[in-house]
Amino acid sequence: MTPILTAFKHSPDRGQGLARDMRVRWALEELGLAYDVHLLSFEEMKQPAHLARHPFGQIPTYEDGNVVLFESGAILLHLAEQHPGLLPADAGARMRAITWMFAALNTVEPPIVERSMAWVLEREQPWYALRLVMLDERVRRRLAELSARLGDAPWLDGDFSAGDLLMVSVLLRLQSSGIVGEYPSLAAYVDRATARPAYQRAFAAQLAVFQNL
């Protein structure tokens, strides 16, 4: 049975690859795994059939036989543990890669998402300009710390891993802001990752959905 990934039928990002199903698509492409995509409208995401897969009515979800998962990080961890290619074989390096997965989602992504949601929900409010200064400061603090840790290394810890995949996916959410470009090592890091053939295949696949609507 081919695994099934759910994704937006009408993605808010208009094909830019920023929706969280892109992370799972990328991982599946890195691992060379076949998969099907089930596209859902916003209305369908709130129906009982999808709520049985994802109690919060979001995407992505992943189904493979009796395995039904939600949350992109959990799906990636499952895939990386089941198939070689996204986690090192060495136990210590493996746990460091998993640590970077959690760091991407729990430490770096929250201030970035808060910034993007402020633009969506608050940009017409009189306080938005001042709030954006504070939000940008939080984002820059995290990026400065991440840049210092990365240094001149190509990847966060040894070879490319699921930690890098998630971290770059998070950083891509800032692409319209230009903030990542203030940190040359991070900009080069993102460029290296998105130049990978697996990323290019995943991006083309999700963009085709948008273009065919």
N, C-alpha and C positions, 0 to 999 in steps of 0.2 A: 504494500500500500504506500502510495506517495504521500509524504507529509503535506499538510495544508496550513498555509499561513493566511491570516486575515489581515486586510489592509483597507484604507479608505477608498471608497468609490469616487469621492470628490475630495481630494486632499486639500486642506487649507493652505499648504505651501505651494500649490500649483505646479507640482512636479520638480521641486528643488531637491528632493531627497532628504528632507528634514524630519518627516514623520518617523516615528519609532519603528515601523515595520522595516525601514531601510536598513537598520542595524542587523536585523535577522536575515534579510535578503543577502547582505554583504557576507555575513558569517556562513550562510549556506553555500554561497559562491566560493568562498575561500576553501571550504571543505569539499567542494565538488559534489554536492548532494542535490539530487533532483527534488523539486517541490512544486506544489500548485498554490495559487493565490486565489482566495475567495474575497471578492470585493464587497464591502458593505457601505450602505448609506448611513447617515447619522441616525435616521429613524430605525433602521435595522439593527444598529448597534445597541439600541435600548429595548429590543424585543427579547422575550424569554429564551429563544434559541441561542442568542449570543450571550445573554446574561448567564446562561449555564456554563459558558466557557470563560467569561470574564465578568466577575460580579460587579465591576464598576462601569461596564458598558463601554470599554475603550478598545483600542487596537495597539499592538498586535496580539493575536493568540496563535498558538501552535498546536496542531493535532497530529499525532503519529500513532495510529492504533489506539491503545488504551491510554496513551500519554496525552493529556490535555493541559497546556500551560498558558499562563498569561504573565505579563511583565517582561519587557525585552531583555533585561539583565538575567532573569531566571532562565529564559529560553536560551540565551547565549551560553550560559554556564552549562546547561544540560547538553547542548550540542558539542561544546568544547570538551566536555568530559566523556562523551560517547564516541567521539571521532578524533583521530590524531590531526594536529595541524594548528590549533589555536592555543594550546597550553603546552608548556615544556614537559618533557618526560621526567626531569629531575624534580624531586619532591619540593625542595626549597624554592627553586625557580617557579615551579607551578603555583605555589601559594603566593609568591610575590606577584605573579600575573593576575591571580584572582583578587589580590589586594588592590591592584590598580583598577580592576573592574569596579570594585566597590567605591574606590576613590572618585572615579569618573562620574558615577551616578549619585553619590551621596555628598561629595565635597565640591566638585567643580560644576556640576550641572545646576544645582539649585539657584545660585545667584544669576546664572545665565537665563534660566527659565523665568525667574522673577522679573528680570529686565525685559524679556520679550513679552510677557503678559502685561506688564505695565504699558507697553506701547499699544497693545491690542485694546486694553480696557480703560486706560487713563489718559491717553495722549491729548484728549480734548479738554482735560481739566486744567484749571489755572496753576495747580501745584506740580504739574508733570515735569516741567523743566528742572525744577529744584530736585525733585525726586530722582530724575534721571542721573543727575550728578552723583548722588549717593549710590545708586545702583551700579553705575559705571565704575565707581571707586571699588566696590566690592568685587566686581568682575576682574578688574585690573590687579587687585591684590592676589587673587587666586592664580591668574595667568602669570604673574611675576614669580610666584612660588613654583609653579609648574615649569616655567622656562628655566629657572635656576636649577631645578632637579634634572631636567632633560639635558641641559648643557649642549655639547656638540654630538651627543649620541644620536644614532638614527632612530632608536626606539626606546621606550621607557626602561626596559630591563632585558637586555639580550636581544633575541630575535623578536620579530613582530608577533604579537599575541592578541588574545581577546581583550586584554587590558588596553592595548593601543587602539583596537577597533572601536571600543566604546568611548575612549577618550577623544578620538578624532571625531566621532559622531556627535559628541557633545560640543566640541569646538566649532563644528560646522554651523551650529545654530547662531553663531556670531558673524557669519560671513557678510551679511549686509551692513554690519556696523563698522567694519574696518579695524576693530580693536585687535584682533589676532595679529594683524600686520604690524602692530607696534612692537611685537616680539619676534624678531627674525627667526629665531630657532624654532618657535612654534609654527610660524607660517611655513617654514621649510618642512617641518614634521607633517603638517596637514597635507602639503603638496605631495610628499612621498607616499603617504597612505592612500590618497585619492587617485594617484597614478597607478596603483596596483590593478592588474587586470580584473580581479574579482570585484573590486569596487566599481570599476567602469561597467562591468556586466550588470551588476545590481542596479546601478543608477539608470542605465539604459532601459532595463526592464520596468522599473517603476515609472520612468518618464513616458514610456510607450503607453502605459495605462491612461495617463492624463491626456496624451495627444490623441488617443483613439476615442475619447468621450465625445 
